[in-house]
Amino acid sequence: MAQILVVDDDEKICTLVSRLLQMEGHEVDVETSGVGALDRLRSELYDALLLDIVMPEMGGIETIMEIRQTQPDIPIIIMSGKIPVEDASVTRLVSRYGAISILGKPFSADELKRTVRQAVA
């Protein structure tokens, strides 16, 4: 299937998302910071990236801006429990920076799987 990078400062979210995606047959790597994600992306190629938007040190938008300089086409799915993902202005802002989809935490396993399937199709 696909090679996916999950980035979230909450290790429990990383573990849960990783397990769900592995059950779908994907290969999954995990990072707990935007800086770690950038380091990983310099040496690995991924089919998709799931990225928390609110993280310490380097937030999701800043991380996306850095990623887009070297990998403009990687599908990025935003995850957040702290911003109102259903708000149209938030959706426009995030998509402006190159995210293809937003998952509001908590999200269902089916919603995660469907979103990732669409991203890597």
N, C-alpha and C positions, 0 to 999 in steps of 0.2 A: 504494500500500500504506500503510504506517504511518510516522509520524514518530517516530524513536527517539533518545534521548539515551544515550550510553555514557559512563560515568564510571569512570576507573581511573587511578591514578598511574603505571602502566606504559604508556608510549606505544606499545610494541609490541603490547600486548594491545588497546589502543584501535584501532590500525590494523587488526589482524587481524579483530576483531569487526566493525568498521565495514565492511570489505570484504566479509565474509561476508554481512552483512545487506543491503548494497547489491546484491549479486548476487541476493538474493531480491526486490529491487524496493523496498526500504525507503529512506526518506530518513534519513540518520544524521548527527547532530552529536556531537562529542566534547569532553569536558572532562577535565582531569587532576586535579581536586580537588573536594571537596565544596562548597567556597566558590564555585568556578567554576560548578558545577552549579546552586547556588541562584540565582546571578546570571542564568544562562541561563534558568532556569525562571520567573523574574520577567517575562521578555519574550517567551518562546516557549511554545507549547502542544505537548505531546508525547503520543503514544499509549501509550508505555511508556518505562521507564527501566531500564537495566542499570547496576548500581552495585557497585563493589568495596567490600568491607566493611572492609578494613584499609588505611587511607590516612593519610599524615601530615596535620597541621593540623586536619582535620575528618574523623573516621571515618564509616563508612557508617551506623551506627545513629544517630549525631547528625544526619547529613544527612537520613535518613529522617524523624526526629522533626520537623525543620524543614519538610520538604516536606509532611508530613501536615497541618500547620497551614493551608496554603493550597490544597493539592491532595490532598484525602483519597482520591480515587478513581483516581489514576494507578497503573497496574500497575508494580510494582517487582520486578525480578529481581536477586537478590544474586549476585555472583561472588566466589569466594575460593579462594585456594590456601593460606591460612594457618590457617584454622579447619576443624575436622572436620565438613564439611557433612552427612555421613551420620549424625552423632550426633543422636538425637531431641531432646535438650535444646537443641542449637543450632538445630534446625529450629523448635522451639516459640518460642525467644527471638526469632528473626528474624521469624517470622510474627506474633508479638505486636506487632511494630513496623510491620507492614503489608506485608512482602514476600510475594509470591505464590509465589515459587519460588527455589531456590538452585542455582547451578551451581558445582560444584567444579572448580577449575583443576588440571590441564588438562581441558578438556571438548572433545568432538568437535564438528565443524561440524554434524552432524545433530542432536546434543543441543541446541545453541544455536538452530538454526532451529526445531526442534519447540517448545522452550520459549517462544520469541518468538511463534510462531504462536498458541499457546494464550493467551498474555498479551493479544494484540491482537484475538482473536476476539470 
